[in-house]
Amino acid sequence: MKINKFGLTLIEALVSIAIFTVVVGVIYLFFMVGIGSWELGSARTDLQAQARSAVDIMVAELKNVNRGNPSRGITILPAPNNDKITFYLPDIDINGAVIIGAGGDIQWPVDDAEYIEYKYLLNSKQLVREDKAVRDGITEAGVIANEVSGISFIDAGIDGSLYADEVNIVLNLEKTNLRGRTLSFSMRAAVKLRN
């Protein structure tokens, strides 16, 4: 019998194809796991960035609120409806500095309709900031966070362990990635109000 030194037998070809298929399958598996991890990390980073940005905006404004001024303080409804906060900011000059009156008191808006409101819109899963101060007939509103699953504003009226000049914010975000996996992220912040 003559052996062909240049050809493959059927068994050798099948074994080669099986080994090749296993190697390609393992490479594909590692590739898919890597893509899944990247998508998960990207979605988590997006949620964290949105939460930090929204909380930073709220904290910066709430630090200027005066709880001691009953007509210009803050309003938080009792739980479970504490997903909205209404407050007044002091008047500021062109440079963004708080205006101090002749007697050393902070100047507040004259019109009671000039207030700021943060509220959670359940249907659109958004946290919105509305500036109710009418300037040229227009009130300003803007989304400060998307993918919001809930927010709570907590003060001493809701949690008796807090000081009167403290407000806690609990922001929850939730996102479903392309593979149907739901990610959630929560951020808490404590704000000391202006005295």
N, C-alpha and C positions, 0 to 999 in steps of 0.2 A: 504494500500500500504506500502510496506516495503522499507525503505531507506537504501542504502548501504553507510556506513560511511567510507569506505576505497577507493572508486573509484571516478572518475571524470566524470561529464557529458560531452557531446560533446561541449556544449557552454563554459563550464569552460576550457576545453582544448584549444579551439580556442582563447579565451581571453588571456590565458597564452602564447600561441605561438605569438600572436600579440604584447603583451607587450615585450616579449623577443626579437622579431624582431626589434622593435623600439629602445630598449636599445642597441642592437648590432649595429644597423645602426648609432646611435649617436656616439658611441665609435669609429666606423670605420671612420666616418666623421672627428672627432677630430684627429685621427691618421693620416689621409691623409693630413689634413691641416698642421699638425706638420711636416710631411715629406716634404711637399712642401716648407714650410718656411725654413727648414734646407737646402734643395737643393738650394734655392734662396740665402740664406746667405752664403753658401759655395762657390757658383759661384761668388758672389759679392766680397767675400774675396780674391778669386783667382785672379780676375781682378785687384783689388787694389794692391795686392802684386806684380803682374807682372809689373804694371805701376810704382810703387815706385822703384822697382829694376832697371828697364830700365832707368828711369829718373835720379836716383842716379848715375848710370854708366856714362850717358852722361854728367851730370853736373860736375862730378869729372874730366872728361877729358877736357871738354870745358873751365874750369877755368884756364887751363894751356896754352890756345891758346892766341897768341899775335896778336891783330887786327892791331897794329901799324906797323907790319912788312909785307909789301905788298907781298913779295915772300913767306912768311910762315904764312899767315893769314888764313881766312876761306872763303869758297865759298858757297853761298846759292843762288839758282836760284830764279828768281822772281815768285810770286804767279801766277797761281795755281800750279806750279811745285816745290814748296818749301818743298817737302817731302824728300829731300836729303841734307846732309851737308858734305862738304869735308874740312879737316883741317890738320894742322901739329902739332905735339907735340914736345917739346924740347927734346934734348938728355938727357938721365938719366944715372947715374952710377949704379954700382952693387947693391947699397943699395936703389935704387929708387929715389935718390935725383937729382934734375935738375943740369946739369953741367954748371958751370959759367966759362967763359973764362978768360984769363989774364987781359983783359980790363974791366972786370965786366959785360960783355954782356952774355946773355944766348946763349948756343950753340944749333943750330938747325941742323937737318939732312942735309947732303951735297947733297944727291940725291933728285931731285924733285919728284921722284916716290915713296918716302917714306911718304905716307900720310894715314890718317884714314878717313873712310867714313861711315856715318850712312845713311841707305836708307830703304825705305818702299817697300816691295814686295807685290803688290796687290793680285796676284794670290794665294799666300800661306798665306796671312794675317800675315806677320812677319815683325819685325823690325830687321835688320841685321847690325852688325858692321863688317866692313872689314878693316883689317890692310894691306895696300898695300906695306908695307916695306918687301922686299923680303929677307928672311933669309934662307940660304941653298936651294934656288930655290923654296921656298914655301911661299905663302901669306896666312895669317890667316883670317878666317871668322867665325863668330858665330852669332847665333840667340840670341838676348837679350830680345825679347818679342814676344809672340804669340797672336792670337786673336786681332790683331791690325786692326782697321777700318780706321785709318788715323793718320798722323803726320804732323805737320807744324813747320818749323824752321823760325823764324821771326827776322830780324835785321833791322837796321835803313834804309836800302834800300827798305824795304817792308813797314815798319811802321815808318814814319818820327818822331813820338813822342818818339822813343827810342834813347838812346845815342849810339854813334858809337861803344862803347865797351860793348854793351849789346846784348844778344841773348835770345829770348823767345822760349820755347819749348811747344807745345800743343800736347799731346799724347791722342788718343782716342782708347779705346778697346771695343770690343763688343763680346758677347758670347750668344749662344742659349742653354738653358738647355734641359734636357731630355723631359720635358713637352712642348717644343716648345716656351717657353717664352724667349724673347730676352732681355738681360741685357746690359747696356752700362755704361762705366766709363770714365771720362776725367780727365786728370791731366795737370796742367800748371806749368812751372818753368821758372824763370828768372835767367840768368847766366851773371855775370859780368866777362868779359874776362881779362886776364892778361894785364897790361898796359906796 
